[in-house]
Amino acid sequence: MLQAIGSSSAIAVGAGSVGDISTPAERGGYMGIYSMGSFLGPLLGPVLGLWIFWVLVIMVTPLWLVQIFLLPETLRSLVGNGSIYANPTPFQAWRHYQKNKVPQTENATCTATQLNNEHAEKENKSQSHNEAGGIPCHEHSFYSAKTECCNHSEDNVVICTEDPAALQPKASSSSSNLHVSNKAHCTKKRQFKIPNPFQSLIYLKEKDIAILLLYNSLQYAGLYSVLTSLTEIFTSTYGLDEFQVGLCFLSNGFGASIGSFTAGRLLNWKFKKVAQALNLDEKYTKRGNLDPEFPIENARMGFTWIWGIVFNIAMIAYGWSLFYKVHLAIPIIINFISTLSIRALSYVSTSTFTSTNTLLVDLFPKNSAAIIASNNLTRCFLAAAVVMIVQPGIQAIGVGWLFTVISLVLLVSRITIVVLFRCGPKWRKERLARQQQKG
């Protein structure tokens, strides 16, 4: 139970970090690579067998140290574009200390011109601003980036100072992209807020999110009905021992990893095609925020109906091949043309999961970890319920009919994708309008 709590939080934080550091144009590919790692468990776990807990200790300890020293904070509301000092790693804390040591002989100040030159060098733009009153350098670095993250823009520079009036005239005359804000307003945003442990449940009231989570959870439950029954079925049908059954999981692990990676590439390709069809230039597609008119649902979920149909056919073929006790190779070897297998089930399922996770982050880019956590919550609950009925179902109606029934239920659930395509954009715009009214 403790391992499940730790691993589930890692999934949410990992997906949240991917959402923080990637733009919509490249997010699918990064999410696919990230998802590959989460499927190494089904690939290696059953093979390791009795040594799994020792291997976990050996692997987790260095991984924990790597996270402490190398994994930086990526939450936009804390670090903006990455230049803010927040929740630092030891290396970041040391660099921050070295950078902000102030000489005792002189007052360490920097001018608005120096700040703008630093920003221009970072963005590779040749722009400069007139000199104005002095502001401490370390405060410039901290507060300008902090305020800049409010709109996730790389084109604006925001200066926080004790006296905004001292900089505003000269700043506004030199660049329309330079904004001056009161330092008290910036520091107010740094106040500690108690996190809401039930925030993930809030997203379930959104219509498009509810439909998306339902579709993904049913797909997840269908896949796990296969995985959790594999040991018992293969042992009773083919007389395999524990180690041999563990080797059978290799097919699932490889298929899932390949599916995640290729699905991520396809999502990036589909996003680019949709953008080209709308005559959008490449600079627009690499922005942090998308226009509400952009059909993000179509860009992310356009392939899911294909993967869904393949999954339905593969599950039926898998169930009846076990019922008739055909050669062991048939329910294991992947072949999308003539023989559909467990590996095909894993491939198309993880492709669907990658698409769904990417769309969820696109819909809530500022709360990517929380929205992925809501996805984990719903799919795990539904998968647990389905797993409870798999073995009794096999005993009642047989393995062939059980997986046929599950496949038909999933086939009916494909209708939700049609609803998402037709109503999703409208619901998304309504949500954005409500958010704008609130604040």
C-alpha positions as CSV (number, residue, x, y, z in Angstrom):
1,M,0.0,0.0,0.0
2,L,2.8,2.4,0.9
3,Q,4.5,1.6,-2.4
4,A,1.3,2.3,-4.3
5,I,1.0,5.7,-2.6
6,G,4.6,6.6,-3.5
7,S,4.4,5.4,-7.1
8,S,1.1,7.1,-7.8
9,S,2.5,10.5,-6.6
10,A,5.5,9.9,-8.8
11,I,3.3,9.5,-11.9
12,A,1.4,12.7,-11.2
13,V,4.6,14.7,-10.4
14,G,6.4,13.3,-13.5
15,A,3.6,14.1,-15.9
16,G,3.2,17.6,-14.3
17,S,6.9,18.3,-14.8
18,V,6.5,17.3,-18.5
19,G,3.6,19.7,-18.8
20,D,5.6,22.5,-17.1
21,I,8.6,22.4,-19.4
22,S,7.0,21.6,-22.8
23,T,5.0,23.5,-25.3
24,P,1.9,22.0,-26.9
25,A,3.7,21.4,-30.1
26,E,6.3,19.1,-28.5
27,R,4.3,17.9,-25.5
28,G,3.1,14.7,-27.1
29,G,6.6,13.4,-27.8
30,Y,7.8,14.2,-24.3
31,M,4.8,12.5,-22.8
32,G,5.4,9.4,-24.9
33,I,9.0,9.2,-23.7
34,Y,7.9,9.7,-20.1
35,S,5.2,7.0,-20.3
36,M,7.8,4.5,-21.5
37,G,9.4,4.5,-18.1
38,S,6.2,3.7,-16.3
39,F,5.8,0.5,-18.3
40,L,9.2,-0.9,-17.4
41,G,7.6,-2.4,-14.3
42,P,5.4,-4.8,-16.3
43,L,8.5,-5.5,-18.4
44,L,10.9,-6.4,-15.7
45,G,8.9,-7.0,-12.5
46,P,7.5,-10.5,-13.3
47,V,10.9,-11.7,-14.6
48,L,12.7,-10.6,-11.4
49,G,10.1,-12.5,-9.3
50,L,11.3,-13.1,-5.7
51,W,14.2,-10.6,-6.0
52,I,11.9,-7.7,-6.8
53,F,12.0,-6.1,-3.4
54,W,15.8,-6.1,-3.2
55,V,16.0,-4.7,-6.7
56,L,13.6,-1.9,-5.6
57,V,15.8,-1.0,-2.7
58,I,18.9,-0.9,-4.9
59,M,17.2,1.2,-7.6
60,V,15.2,3.5,-5.5
61,T,18.1,4.7,-3.3
62,P,20.3,6.2,-6.1
63,L,17.1,7.5,-7.8
64,W,16.1,9.3,-4.7
65,L,19.6,11.0,-4.5
66,V,19.4,12.0,-8.2
67,Q,16.0,13.6,-7.6
68,I,17.3,15.6,-4.6
69,F,20.4,16.9,-6.3
70,L,19.3,17.2,-10.0
71,L,15.5,17.5,-10.3
72,P,14.6,21.2,-10.2
73,E,11.2,22.7,-9.4
74,T,9.2,23.2,-12.6
75,L,5.8,24.5,-11.4
76,R,5.1,27.6,-13.4
77,S,3.4,29.4,-10.6
78,L,6.7,29.1,-8.6
79,V,9.5,29.3,-11.1
80,G,7.9,31.1,-14.1
81,N,10.2,30.5,-17.1
82,G,12.7,28.7,-14.9
83,S,14.7,31.7,-13.8
84,I,13.1,32.0,-10.3
85,Y,14.7,30.7,-7.2
86,A,12.1,28.3,-5.6
87,N,12.4,24.9,-4.0
88,P,16.0,24.7,-5.2
89,T,18.2,21.7,-5.5
90,P,21.5,21.9,-3.5
91,F,23.3,22.8,-6.7
92,Q,20.8,25.6,-7.4
93,A,21.0,26.9,-3.9
94,W,24.9,27.0,-4.1
95,R,24.8,28.8,-7.5
96,H,22.2,31.2,-6.1
97,Y,24.4,32.0,-3.1
98,Q,27.5,32.5,-5.2
99,K,25.6,34.8,-7.7
100,N,24.1,37.0,-5.1
101,K,27.1,37.7,-2.8
102,V,27.2,41.5,-2.5
103,P,30.5,43.3,-2.1
104,Q,30.8,45.3,1.1
105,T,32.7,48.2,-0.4
106,E,30.1,49.3,-2.9
107,N,26.3,49.2,-3.2
108,A,25.5,46.4,-5.6
109,T,22.9,47.9,-7.9
110,C,21.9,47.2,-11.4
111,T,20.0,49.5,-13.8
112,A,17.0,48.9,-15.9
113,T,19.3,48.9,-18.9
114,Q,21.3,46.1,-17.5
115,L,18.2,44.1,-16.8
116,N,16.9,44.6,-20.3
117,N,20.2,43.7,-21.8
118,E,20.2,40.4,-19.9
119,H,16.7,39.6,-21.1
120,A,17.7,40.5,-24.7
121,E,20.7,38.2,-24.6
122,K,18.6,35.4,-23.3
123,E,16.0,35.8,-26.0
124,N,18.6,36.6,-28.7
125,K,17.0,39.9,-29.5
126,S,18.9,43.2,-30.0
127,Q,16.9,45.6,-27.8
128,S,18.1,48.0,-25.1
129,H,16.5,50.5,-22.8
130,N,17.6,53.8,-21.3
131,E,19.2,53.9,-17.9
132,A,17.0,54.5,-14.9
133,G,17.2,54.4,-11.1
134,G,19.2,51.6,-9.3
135,I,17.5,48.4,-8.2
136,P,19.3,45.5,-6.4
137,C,20.4,42.9,-8.9
138,H,19.3,39.9,-7.0
139,E,15.8,41.3,-6.5
140,H,15.6,42.1,-10.2
141,S,16.3,38.5,-11.1
142,F,13.8,37.1,-8.7
143,Y,10.8,39.4,-9.0
144,S,10.9,40.1,-12.8
145,A,10.8,36.4,-13.6
146,K,8.2,35.8,-10.9
147,T,5.8,38.3,-12.5
148,E,6.6,37.2,-16.0
149,C,5.3,33.7,-15.3
150,C,1.8,35.1,-14.7
151,N,1.1,35.1,-18.5
152,H,3.6,32.5,-19.5
153,S,5.0,34.9,-22.1
154,E,8.6,35.2,-23.3
155,D,8.0,38.5,-25.0
156,N,7.3,40.6,-21.9
157,V,9.6,41.9,-19.2
158,V,8.2,42.9,-15.8
159,I,10.2,44.9,-13.3
160,C,9.2,44.9,-9.6
161,T,10.5,47.8,-7.7
162,E,9.8,49.9,-4.6
163,D,9.0,52.9,-6.7
164,P,7.3,52.1,-10.0
165,A,6.9,55.7,-11.0
166,A,10.7,56.1,-11.1
167,L,11.0,53.6,-14.0
168,Q,7.6,53.8,-15.8
169,P,8.2,56.9,-18.1
170,K,11.6,55.8,-19.4
171,A,10.6,52.1,-19.6
172,S,7.4,52.8,-21.5
173,S,9.2,55.0,-24.0
174,S,11.8,52.4,-24.8
175,S,9.7,49.3,-25.2
176,S,6.0,48.4,-25.1
177,N,6.9,45.0,-23.7
178,L,8.4,46.4,-20.5
179,H,6.0,46.6,-17.6
180,V,6.7,48.0,-14.1
181,S,4.9,46.6,-11.1
182,N,5.0,47.4,-7.4
183,K,7.3,45.1,-5.4
184,A,4.6,44.6,-2.8
185,H,2.3,43.1,-5.4
186,C,5.0,40.7,-6.4
187,T,5.9,39.5,-2.9
188,K,2.2,39.0,-2.2
189,K,2.2,36.1,-4.7
190,R,4.9,34.4,-2.6
191,Q,2.6,33.8,0.4
192,F,2.3,30.2,1.4
193,K,-1.0,28.5,0.7
194,I,-2.1,25.2,2.2
195,P,-2.5,22.7,-0.6
196,N,-5.9,21.2,-1.2
197,P,-5.6,17.4,-1.1
198,F,-9.0,17.0,-2.9
199,Q,-8.2,19.3,-5.8
200,S,-8.1,16.3,-8.2
201,L,-11.8,15.6,-7.5
202,I,-12.7,19.2,-8.6
203,Y,-12.0,18.4,-12.3
204,L,-14.6,15.6,-12.4
205,K,-17.4,18.2,-12.6
206,E,-16.1,19.5,-16.0
207,K,-18.0,17.8,-18.7
208,D,-15.2,17.3,-21.2
209,I,-12.8,16.0,-18.4
210,A,-15.5,13.6,-17.1
211,I,-16.0,12.1,-20.6
212,L,-12.2,11.9,-21.2
213,L,-11.6,10.2,-17.9
214,L,-14.4,7.8,-18.4
215,Y,-13.1,6.7,-21.8
216,N,-9.5,6.4,-20.5
217,S,-10.6,4.5,-17.4
218,L,-12.6,1.9,-19.3
219,Q,-9.6,1.4,-21.6
220,Y,-7.3,1.0,-18.6
221,A,-9.7,-1.5,-16.9
222,G,-9.9,-3.5,-20.1
223,L,-6.2,-3.8,-20.4
224,Y,-5.8,-4.8,-16.7
225,S,-8.5,-7.4,-17.0
226,V,-6.0,-9.1,-19.4
227,L,-2.9,-8.5,-17.4
228,T,-4.2,-9.6,-14.0
229,S,-5.7,-12.8,-15.4
230,L,-2.7,-13.8,-17.4
231,T,-0.9,-15.7,-14.6
232,E,-3.8,-17.9,-13.7
233,I,-4.9,-18.5,-17.3
234,F,-1.4,-19.4,-18.6
235,T,-0.7,-21.6,-15.6
236,S,-3.9,-23.6,-16.0
237,T,-4.1,-23.6,-19.8
238,Y,-0.4,-24.2,-20.7
239,G,1.1,-25.5,-17.5
240,L,3.7,-22.8,-17.2
241,D,5.6,-22.3,-14.0
242,E,6.1,-18.9,-12.3
243,F,9.3,-17.9,-14.2
244,Q,7.8,-18.9,-17.5
245,V,4.7,-16.8,-16.9
246,G,7.0,-13.9,-16.0
247,L,8.7,-14.2,-19.4
248,C,5.3,-13.9,-21.0
249,F,5.0,-10.4,-19.5
250,L,8.0,-9.3,-21.6
251,S,5.7,-9.1,-24.7
252,N,3.4,-6.8,-22.8
253,G,6.2,-4.6,-21.5
254,F,7.9,-4.2,-24.9
255,G,4.6,-3.5,-26.7
256,A,3.6,-0.9,-24.1
257,S,6.9,0.9,-24.3
258,I,6.9,1.0,-28.1
259,G,3.3,2.1,-28.1
260,S,4.1,5.0,-25.8
261,F,7.0,6.2,-27.8
262,T,5.4,6.0,-31.2
263,A,2.2,7.5,-30.0
264,G,4.1,10.5,-28.7
265,R,5.7,11.0,-32.2
266,L,2.3,10.7,-33.8
267,L,0.8,13.3,-31.5
268,N,3.5,15.8,-32.5
269,W,2.9,15.0,-36.2
270,K,-0.9,15.4,-35.8
271,F,-0.5,18.7,-34.0
272,K,1.7,20.0,-36.7
273,K,-0.8,18.9,-39.4
274,V,-3.7,20.5,-37.7
275,A,-1.7,23.8,-37.3
276,Q,-0.8,23.7,-41.0
277,A,-4.4,23.2,-42.0
278,L,-5.3,26.3,-40.0
279,N,-2.4,28.3,-41.7
280,L,-0.7,28.8,-38.3
281,D,3.0,29.6,-38.4
282,E,5.6,27.6,-36.4
283,K,6.1,30.4,-33.9
284,Y,2.5,30.2,-32.9
285,T,2.5,26.5,-32.3
286,K,5.5,26.8,-30.0
287,R,3.8,29.3,-27.7
288,G,3.1,28.3,-24.1
289,N,-0.6,28.9,-24.5
290,L,-3.0,28.0,-27.3
291,D,-5.8,30.1,-28.7
292,P,-9.2,28.8,-27.5
293,E,-10.2,28.3,-31.2
294,F,-7.5,25.7,-31.8
295,P,-9.0,22.2,-32.1
296,I,-6.8,20.6,-29.5
297,E,-9.3,17.7,-29.0
298,N,-8.9,16.7,-32.6
299,A,-5.1,17.1,-32.5
300,R,-4.7,14.8,-29.5
301,M,-7.5,12.2,-29.9
302,G,-7.7,11.9,-33.7
303,F,-6.0,8.4,-33.7
304,T,-7.8,7.0,-30.7
305,W,-10.7,5.5,-32.6
306,I,-8.3,3.5,-34.7
307,W,-6.4,2.2,-31.7
308,G,-9.8,1.5,-30.0
309,I,-11.0,-0.7,-32.8
310,V,-7.7,-2.6,-32.9
311,F,-8.0,-3.1,-29.2
312,N,-11.5,-4.5,-29.5
313,I,-10.5,-7.0,-32.2
314,A,-7.3,-8.0,-30.4
315,M,-9.2,-8.7,-27.1
316,I,-11.8,-10.9,-28.8
317,A,-9.0,-12.8,-30.6
318,Y,-7.0,-13.2,-27.4
319,G,-9.9,-14.5,-25.4
320,W,-11.0,-17.2,-28.0
321,S,-7.4,-18.2,-28.7
322,L,-7.1,-19.1,-25.0
323,F,-10.5,-20.8,-25.0
324,Y,-9.5,-23.1,-27.9
325,K,-6.0,-23.5,-26.3
326,V,-4.1,-22.7,-29.5
327,H,-0.3,-22.5,-29.6
328,L,1.2,-20.3,-26.9
329,A,2.9,-18.1,-29.5
330,I,-0.5,-16.8,-30.8
331,P,-1.6,-14.9,-27.6
332,I,2.0,-13.6,-27.1
333,I,3.6,-12.6,-30.5
334,I,2.6,-9.2,-31.8
335,N,1.2,-9.2,-35.4
336,F,-1.3,-6.5,-36.3
337,I,-2.1,-8.0,-39.7
338,S,-2.8,-11.7,-39.1
339,T,-2.3,-12.4,-35.4
340,L,-3.5,-10.0,-32.7
341,S,-2.0,-10.5,-29.3
342,I,-1.3,-9.3,-25.8
343,R,1.4,-7.1,-27.1
344,A,-1.0,-5.5,-29.6
345,L,-3.4,-4.9,-26.7
346,S,-0.6,-3.2,-24.7
347,Y,0.5,-1.2,-27.8
348,V,-2.8,0.3,-28.6
349,S,-3.8,0.8,-25.0
350,T,-0.7,2.8,-24.0
351,S,-1.0,4.8,-27.2
352,T,-4.5,5.8,-26.0
353,F,-3.2,6.5,-22.5
354,T,-0.5,8.8,-23.9
355,S,-3.0,10.7,-26.0
356,T,-5.4,11.1,-23.1
357,N,-2.7,12.3,-20.7
358,T,-1.4,14.8,-23.2
359,L,-4.8,16.3,-23.8
360,L,-5.5,16.5,-20.1
361,V,-2.3,18.5,-19.6
362,D,-3.2,20.7,-22.6
363,L,-6.6,21.5,-21.0
364,F,-5.1,22.4,-17.6
365,P,-1.4,23.3,-18.3
366,K,-1.1,25.2,-15.0
367,N,-2.4,22.3,-13.0
368,S,-0.9,19.4,-14.9
369,A,0.0,17.3,-11.9
370,A,-3.4,17.6,-10.3
371,I,-5.3,16.7,-13.5
372,I,-3.1,13.6,-14.0
373,A,-3.7,12.7,-10.4
374,S,-7.5,12.8,-11.1
375,N,-6.9,10.5,-14.1
376,N,-5.0,8.0,-11.9
377,L,-7.8,8.1,-9.3
378,T,-10.6,7.3,-11.7
379,R,-8.8,4.7,-13.8
380,C,-7.4,2.8,-10.8
381,F,-10.8,2.6,-9.1
382,L,-12.5,1.3,-12.2
383,A,-9.7,-1.1,-13.0
384,A,-9.9,-2.5,-9.4
385,A,-13.6,-3.1,-9.8
386,V,-13.2,-4.9,-13.2
387,V,-10.4,-7.0,-11.9
388,M,-12.7,-8.3,-9.1
389,I,-15.1,-9.8,-11.6
390,V,-12.6,-11.3,-14.1
391,Q,-12.0,-14.6,-12.4
392,P,-15.7,-15.2,-11.4
393,G,-16.6,-14.2,-15.0
394,I,-14.2,-16.8,-16.5
395,Q,-15.7,-19.5,-14.3
396,A,-19.2,-18.5,-15.2
397,I,-19.2,-17.9,-19.0
398,G,-15.7,-18.9,-20.0
399,V,-12.6,-16.9,-21.0
400,G,-13.7,-16.4,-24.7
401,W,-17.1,-14.9,-23.9
402,L,-15.8,-12.9,-21.0
403,F,-13.3,-11.0,-23.1
404,T,-15.9,-10.7,-25.9
405,V,-18.3,-9.0,-23.5
406,I,-15.6,-6.6,-22.2
407,S,-14.6,-5.8,-25.7
408,L,-18.2,-5.0,-26.6
409,V,-18.6,-2.7,-23.6
410,L,-15.4,-0.9,-24.7
411,L,-16.8,-0.6,-28.2
412,V,-19.9,1.2,-27.0
413,S,-17.6,3.5,-25.0
414,R,-16.0,4.8,-28.2
415,I,-19.1,6.9,-28.6
416,T,-17.7,9.2,-25.9
417,I,-15.0,10.3,-28.3
418,V,-17.6,11.5,-30.8
419,V,-19.2,13.5,-28.1
420,L,-15.9,14.9,-27.1
421,F,-15.1,16.0,-30.7
422,R,-18.5,17.7,-31.1
423,C,-19.1,19.3,-27.6
424,G,-15.6,19.4,-26.2
425,P,-14.5,22.8,-27.8
426,K,-17.8,24.4,-26.6
427,W,-17.4,23.2,-23.1
428,R,-13.7,24.2,-23.0
429,K,-14.6,27.8,-24.1
430,E,-17.4,28.0,-21.5
431,R,-14.8,27.0,-18.8
432,L,-12.4,29.6,-20.0
433,A,-15.1,32.3,-19.9
434,R,-16.0,31.3,-16.3
435,Q,-12.3,31.5,-15.3
436,Q,-12.0,35.0,-16.9
437,Q,-15.1,36.2,-15.0
438,K,-13.7,34.9,-11.7
439,G,-10.5,36.6,-12.1
